[in-house]
Amino acid sequence: MKEAEINYWISSMLESFDNVSDLNVTVKRPLQVESSGRLTPVEITPPVEELTPFQTEVFALNLIKGNKRLLNDLIEHGSCDLSHELDTKARFRVNIFFRQGHLTTVLRRLSTEVPTISQLNLPDALKKTNIDRTGFILVTGATGTGKSTTLAALLDMFNNERPEHIVTLEDPIEFVHQHKMATFNQRELGTDFDDFASGLRAALRQAPKIILVGEMRDRVTMEIGLTAAETGHLVLSTLHTINAGQTINRILGMFEHHEQGQIRNRLADTLRWVVSQRLLPKEGGGRVAALEIMGTSLRVRELILNGEQEDKTFYDVIADARAAGWQTFDQHILDLYEQGKINEKTAIGYATRRTAINRGLDQIKAARGEETSKIKDLSMEEGEEQGRRRRR
């Protein structure tokens, strides 16, 4: 299997359907692509009905191209991340991993154009991040929910409006930013720096005003990030958390119990925005992003310092600050339903608090003159909360 054949496979997969987002190369499966959220087999000539272990291994090793660091990551940790470019057609973020002794490769297609906040139909509240000159902006969510895309849109806004030095630490570089008003230095893990902690430590000596860290993976990186935010830098990063409350808890959980009081104080002083994302099935095909957005206020600071209580939660604070542009997932989900972008089943299925969603759905239906439904099912979060109250 030669490189030309691998590129032929990749090209065929890209051209097989519209809106191809991911390419999947797995043993005992045909070549597959994800299009509009669905994984679908791809027909090529000559046909490949089931990939053999040899084919998937050669495919993966051709992408690695003998890179010792990547091979070491693959052997020691069972997976590795890299970028791949197919001539001028497309760029990919690639993950190669072992599965029952065989290699699987997943290629995420990257956009060749940097998106804007308007193009992504992101809430206008995100434009307020341009006011911030120091502190932490965190974009959170599960893998594949568009965190990197949202960060790219924020950086593009800064690039257009701020004559500042921006340093990014990425794994891998996904969107290539051209110099506009800002000066960009984009660095890739493994090629330009060894790990996020050392890259971030070095960035503090490179005179940036804005630093993007691809992911806050560990305590050391988080501690350096807090220091950067405290010393006059605007730090943007991601965490694999589903909402604002879990984000705070995840950060605190990186530190020992006796350190958490100090970390709460530092976080209360530096946190500017937490933006959490989910991708929902869109009516008519495709997906649409639902966002929870939390800024900073005295009430948020109090919750960071003292923790959530039964009658004081991040959810409640965010819901009460809708006039400031903040929103819970449930509020945005109801907006999407009212706009006809998602259906009722999707709205209920992705809700954080299902009773709140049902109440909102009934209000929308009543305003339309439609029959309302009284679904009493509780979300997992609400069920757990009721269980805690009964145990008290």
Buried (B, 14 or more C-beta within 10 A) or exposed (E): EEEEEBBEBBBBBBEBBEEBBBBBBBBEBBBBBBBBBEEBEBEBEEEBEEBEEEBBBBBBBBBBEEBEBBBEBBEEEEBBBBBBEBEEEBBBBBBBBBEEEBBBBBBBBBBEEBBBBEEBEBBEBBBBBBEBEBBBBBBBBEEBBBBBBBBBBBBBBBBEEBEBBBBBBBBBBBBBBEEBEBBBBBBBBBEBBEBBBBBBBBBBEEEBBBBBBBBBBEBBBBBBBBBBBBEEBBBBBBBBBBBBBBBBEBBBEBBEEEEBEEBBEBBBBBBBBBBBBBBBBBBEEBBBBBBBBBBBBEBBBEBBEEBBEEEEBBBBBBBEBEEBBBBBBBBBBBBBBBEEBBBBEBBBBBBBBBBBBBBBBBEBBEEEEEEEEEBEEBBEBBEEBEEEEEEE
